[in-house]
């Protein structure tokens, strides 16, 4: 996703800059990645999982809100800060 960012990538790598994307951008990028996996003959299409860690912890849920091909979501540290789970569901358009 950061390949589309025109800021200082070295600063991003070193943690001196932030990269923020919208839930719709996450859905778009993750859908593109999923489409790529689904096009590969060596991939078991029934066993694809999506994973998010820390600040991207909730990204698999965003993908799963628009794509049903995901067999499992792996969420580490959902990075929701002050948001209650029901607020995350409502604000990000996730199925309830």
C-alpha positions in Angstrom: 0.0 0.0 0.0 2.8 2.4 0.7 4.0 2.2 -2.9 1.3 4.7 -3.7 2.6 7.2 -1.0 4.9 9.9 -2.3 6.3 10.9 1.2 9.6 10.0 2.7 9.6 6.2 2.7 12.8 5.9 4.7 11.2 8.1 7.4 8.2 5.7 7.3 10.4 2.7 7.7 12.2 4.3 10.6 8.9 5.3 12.3 9.4 9.1 11.8 6.4 9.4 9.5 2.9 8.1 9.5 0.9 6.5 6.6 -2.8 6.6 6.9 -5.4 5.1 4.6 -9.2 5.1 4.7 -11.3 2.0 5.3 -12.3 2.1 1.6 -8.7 2.2 0.5 -8.0 -0.9 2.7 -10.9 -2.7 1.1 -9.6 -1.8 -2.4 -6.0 -2.8 -1.8 -6.8 -6.0 0.1 -9.3 -7.0 -2.6 -6.6 -6.5 -5.2 -4.3 -8.8 -3.2 -7.0 -11.4 -2.8 -7.8 -11.3 -6.5 -4.1 -12.0 -7.2 -4.1 -15.0 -4.8 -7.3 -16.3 -6.3 -5.7 -16.2 -9.8 -2.8 -18.4 -8.7 -3.2 -22.1 -9.5 -0.9 -23.1 -6.6 -3.1 -21.4 -4.0 -5.8 -23.4 -2.2 -8.7 -21.0 -2.6 -10.6 -22.5 0.3 -7.8 -21.8 2.7 -6.9 -18.1 2.3 -6.7 -16.1 5.5 -6.3 -12.4 6.0 -4.1 -11.1 8.8 -3.6 -7.7 10.4 -1.2 -6.7 13.2 -1.2 -3.6 15.4 -2.4 -0.5 13.5 -3.6 -2.8 10.6 -5.2 -5.3 13.0 -8.7 -4.5 11.8 -7.9 -4.6 8.1 -8.9 -8.3 7.7 -12.4 -7.4 9.0 -12.6 -4.6 6.4 -11.8 -7.0 3.6 -14.3 -9.5 5.0 -17.0 -6.9 4.9 -16.8 -6.9 1.1 -15.3 -10.3 0.2 -16.5 -13.6 1.4 -13.7 -15.8 0.0 -11.7 -15.4 3.2 -11.6 -18.6 5.3 -10.2 -17.0 8.4 -9.4 -13.5 9.8 -6.3 -13.2 12.1 -6.4 -10.0 14.2 -3.5 -9.1 16.5 -3.9 -5.9 18.5 -6.8 -4.4 16.7 -5.5 -0.8 17.2 -9.0 0.5 17.9 -7.8 2.7 20.7 -10.8 4.4 22.2 -13.5 2.8 19.9 -15.8 0.2 21.3 -16.3 -3.0 19.1 -19.8 -1.9 18.1 -18.5 1.5 17.0 -15.8 -0.2 14.9 -18.5 -2.3 13.2 -20.8 0.7 12.6 -18.1 3.2 11.5 -16.2 0.8 9.2 -19.3 -0.7 7.6 -18.7 -4.2 8.9 -21.4 -6.9 9.1 -23.0 -6.8 12.6 
